[in-house]
């Protein structure tokens, strides 16, 4: 397919979420994903704008998708189009958010009464049912199979890929003096193949500076820590080099 060599015609917007928009193209199985500066937290009860966030997250996601593809992890990414847009494969998204945790923080700290910063003996994989109205509840494999959200075969692929992504990204960020605390992934089907989708950015990852433990991610917005734009730009600088 020569889609990546052609200029994509941007068509009708088919979806607008909290951080991104999706547009049709003149290719049936390809979409344009546009990154916004809008920021939300706590199930969108907190809203704001992080200037330049869309540009940063687009460029970081493109770089990390390219890295993962080079390591054998198939993703929806086709190519970077401009500062805010990338060309992606159209996925039928599995309504599950996968969270991989390497260090205790955020929801795990609150749920289990643990202090943030505890390094886990092994990564923890969590499933959350993608439903904003229900606040993305934590579920397990029994819920997933009983409610026919996914099946054994696809879950095995999702789990395997999630841990592969963790290993690749942990090493990548460590070389840039960043600890990958935890992160969220989404997967979907494209022509019967399970691919990694969505984005990988400071919106979806917790990243702490090694040594100082300074938060360089959306927690700066969630917790009113200030210097939000600067944190995102710092991650971009380290990722792009």
C-alpha positions as CSV (number, residue, x, y, z in Angstrom):
1,X,0.0,0.0,0.0
2,X,1.3,3.4,-1.0
3,X,-1.0,5.5,1.3
4,X,2.0,6.8,3.3
5,X,3.5,8.2,0.1
6,X,0.3,10.2,-0.9
7,X,-1.2,13.3,0.4
8,X,-4.2,12.5,2.5
9,X,-7.4,14.4,1.9
10,X,-8.9,15.4,5.3
11,X,-12.6,14.6,5.4
12,X,-15.5,14.8,7.9
13,X,-14.8,14.7,11.6
14,X,-16.2,11.4,13.0
15,X,-15.1,11.7,16.6
16,X,-14.1,14.3,19.2
17,X,-12.8,13.2,22.5
18,X,-11.2,15.0,25.5
19,X,-7.8,15.2,23.8
20,X,-8.1,14.3,20.2
21,X,-10.3,14.5,17.1
22,X,-10.6,11.9,14.3
23,X,-11.2,12.6,10.6
24,X,-12.1,10.5,7.6
25,X,-9.6,10.4,4.7
26,X,-10.0,9.4,1.1
27,X,-8.7,6.0,2.1
28,X,-11.4,3.8,3.7
29,X,-9.1,2.2,6.4
30,X,-7.1,5.3,7.3
31,X,-7.9,8.2,9.5
32,X,-6.3,11.5,10.6
33,X,-5.8,11.9,14.3
34,X,-5.6,15.5,15.5
35,X,-4.2,16.3,19.0
36,X,-5.8,19.1,21.0
37,X,-4.5,21.5,23.7
38,X,-7.6,20.7,25.9
39,X,-6.8,19.1,29.2
40,X,-9.1,17.2,31.5
41,X,-8.8,15.3,34.8
42,X,-11.0,13.4,37.2
43,X,-13.5,12.2,34.6
44,X,-13.5,15.7,32.9
45,X,-14.7,17.4,36.1
46,X,-11.5,19.5,35.9
47,X,-10.9,21.2,32.5
48,X,-8.3,23.5,31.2
49,X,-5.8,24.2,28.4
50,X,-2.2,23.3,28.2
51,X,-0.7,25.5,25.5
52,X,1.1,23.5,22.9
53,X,0.1,20.1,24.4
54,X,-1.3,18.9,21.1
55,X,1.9,19.5,19.3
56,X,4.0,17.9,22.0
57,X,1.8,14.8,22.3
58,X,1.6,14.3,18.6
59,X,5.4,14.4,18.1
60,X,6.1,12.2,21.2
61,X,3.5,9.7,20.2
62,X,4.9,9.5,16.7
63,X,8.4,8.9,17.9
64,X,7.4,6.2,20.4
65,X,5.1,4.5,17.9
66,X,8.0,4.4,15.5
67,X,10.3,3.0,18.2
68,X,7.7,0.3,19.1
69,X,7.2,-0.7,15.4
70,X,11.0,-1.0,15.1
71,X,10.9,-3.5,18.0
72,X,8.1,-5.6,16.5
73,X,5.1,-4.1,18.2
74,X,2.4,-3.3,15.6
75,X,0.6,0.0,16.0
76,X,-2.0,2.1,14.3
77,X,0.6,4.7,13.4
78,X,1.3,5.3,9.7
79,X,3.1,8.6,9.5
80,X,3.4,12.1,11.0
81,X,1.4,14.6,8.9
82,X,2.2,17.9,10.6
83,X,2.7,19.4,14.1
84,X,-0.8,18.4,15.3
85,X,-1.8,15.5,13.1
86,X,-0.8,11.9,12.3
87,X,-2.2,9.4,9.8
88,X,-3.4,6.2,11.5
89,X,-5.1,3.0,10.7
90,X,-8.8,2.8,11.5
91,X,-9.3,0.5,14.5
92,X,-12.3,-1.1,16.1
93,X,-11.3,-0.3,19.6
94,X,-11.5,-2.9,22.4
95,X,-13.4,-1.0,25.2
96,X,-10.6,-1.7,27.7
97,X,-7.9,0.6,29.0
98,X,-4.8,-1.4,30.0
99,X,-2.7,0.2,32.7
100,X,0.8,-1.0,33.4
101,X,2.3,0.0,36.8
102,X,6.0,-0.1,37.7
103,X,5.9,2.3,40.7
104,X,3.0,2.9,43.1
105,X,1.2,6.2,42.2
106,X,-2.2,7.7,41.5
107,X,-5.1,5.3,41.6
108,X,-3.1,2.3,43.0
109,X,-1.8,4.4,45.9
110,X,-5.3,5.6,46.7
111,X,-7.0,2.3,46.2
112,X,-4.5,0.3,48.3
113,X,-3.5,2.9,50.9
114,X,0.1,2.8,49.7
115,X,2.7,5.6,49.6
116,X,3.6,6.9,46.2
117,X,7.0,6.0,45.0
118,X,7.2,2.3,46.1
119,X,8.9,0.4,43.3
120,X,6.9,-2.8,42.6
121,X,8.7,-6.2,42.5
122,X,7.1,-6.8,39.2
123,X,4.9,-4.8,36.8
124,X,1.1,-4.8,37.6
125,X,-1.4,-5.0,34.7
126,X,-4.9,-3.6,35.3
127,X,-7.9,-3.5,33.1
128,X,-10.4,-0.6,33.2
129,X,-13.7,-0.7,31.3
130,X,-13.8,2.3,28.9
131,X,-17.0,4.1,30.1
132,X,-16.8,7.7,31.2
133,X,-20.2,7.7,32.8
134,X,-19.1,4.8,35.0
135,X,-15.7,6.4,35.7
136,X,-13.8,3.7,33.8
137,X,-14.2,1.0,36.5
138,X,-11.5,-1.5,37.4
139,X,-12.4,-5.0,36.0
140,X,-10.7,-8.3,35.6
141,X,-10.5,-11.1,33.0
142,X,-13.7,-12.8,34.3
143,X,-15.7,-9.6,33.7
144,X,-14.2,-9.2,30.3
145,X,-15.0,-12.8,29.2
146,X,-18.4,-13.0,30.9
147,X,-19.6,-9.8,29.3
148,X,-18.0,-10.7,25.9
149,X,-15.9,-7.6,25.9
150,X,-13.0,-9.6,24.5
151,X,-11.9,-13.2,24.3
152,X,-9.0,-15.4,25.5
153,X,-7.0,-15.2,22.3
154,X,-7.2,-11.4,22.0
155,X,-6.6,-10.9,25.7
156,X,-3.4,-13.0,25.5
157,X,-2.2,-10.7,22.7
158,X,-3.1,-7.6,24.6
159,X,-1.3,-8.8,27.7
160,X,1.8,-9.9,25.9
161,X,2.0,-6.7,23.9
162,X,1.4,-4.5,27.0
163,X,4.4,-6.1,28.8
164,X,6.5,-5.8,25.7
165,X,5.7,-2.1,25.4
166,X,6.6,-1.7,29.1
167,X,10.0,-3.3,28.6
168,X,10.8,-1.1,25.6
169,X,9.6,2.1,27.0
170,X,11.1,1.6,30.4
171,X,14.5,1.2,28.8
172,X,14.0,4.1,26.4
173,X,13.0,6.5,29.1
174,X,15.7,5.3,31.5
175,X,18.3,6.3,29.0
176,X,16.8,9.8,29.1
177,X,16.9,9.9,32.9
178,X,13.1,9.4,33.3
179,X,11.3,6.7,35.3
180,X,8.2,5.3,33.6
181,X,5.9,5.1,36.7
182,X,2.8,3.8,34.9
183,X,1.0,4.3,31.6
184,X,-2.3,3.6,29.8
185,X,-2.7,1.7,26.5
186,X,-5.6,1.0,24.2
187,X,-5.8,-1.7,21.5
188,X,-8.1,-2.3,18.5
189,X,-8.6,-4.5,15.5
190,X,-7.6,-3.6,12.0
191,X,-8.2,-6.2,9.3
192,X,-8.4,-8.8,12.1
193,X,-5.1,-7.9,13.6
194,X,-4.8,-6.5,17.1
195,X,-2.9,-3.2,17.0
196,X,-1.8,-0.7,19.7
197,X,-3.7,2.5,19.2
198,X,-4.5,5.9,20.9
199,X,-1.4,7.8,22.0
200,X,1.7,7.5,24.2
201,X,2.5,10.9,25.8
202,X,2.7,12.8,29.1
203,X,-1.2,12.6,29.0
204,X,-1.1,8.8,29.3
205,X,2.2,8.1,31.1
206,X,3.5,9.1,34.5
207,X,7.1,10.2,34.0
208,X,9.3,11.2,36.9
209,X,12.7,12.7,36.6
210,X,15.3,10.3,37.9
211,X,16.9,11.4,41.2
212,X,14.6,14.4,41.8
213,X,11.3,12.5,41.2
214,X,10.0,15.7,39.6
215,X,6.7,14.9,37.9
216,X,6.9,15.6,34.1
217,X,3.3,14.6,33.1
218,X,-0.3,15.4,33.4
219,X,-0.2,15.1,37.2
220,X,1.2,18.7,37.1
221,X,-2.2,19.7,35.8
222,X,-4.2,17.4,37.9
223,X,-2.6,18.5,41.1
224,X,-2.0,22.2,40.3
225,X,1.7,21.8,40.5
226,X,2.4,24.5,38.0
227,X,5.0,24.6,35.1
228,X,2.7,22.2,33.1
229,X,3.8,23.4,29.6
230,X,7.4,23.4,30.7
231,X,7.1,19.8,31.8
232,X,5.6,18.7,28.5
233,X,8.3,20.5,26.6
234,X,11.0,18.9,28.7
235,X,9.7,15.4,27.9
236,X,9.6,16.3,24.2
237,X,13.1,17.5,24.3
238,X,14.3,14.3,25.9
239,X,12.3,12.0,23.7
240,X,13.2,13.7,20.4
241,X,16.8,14.4,21.5
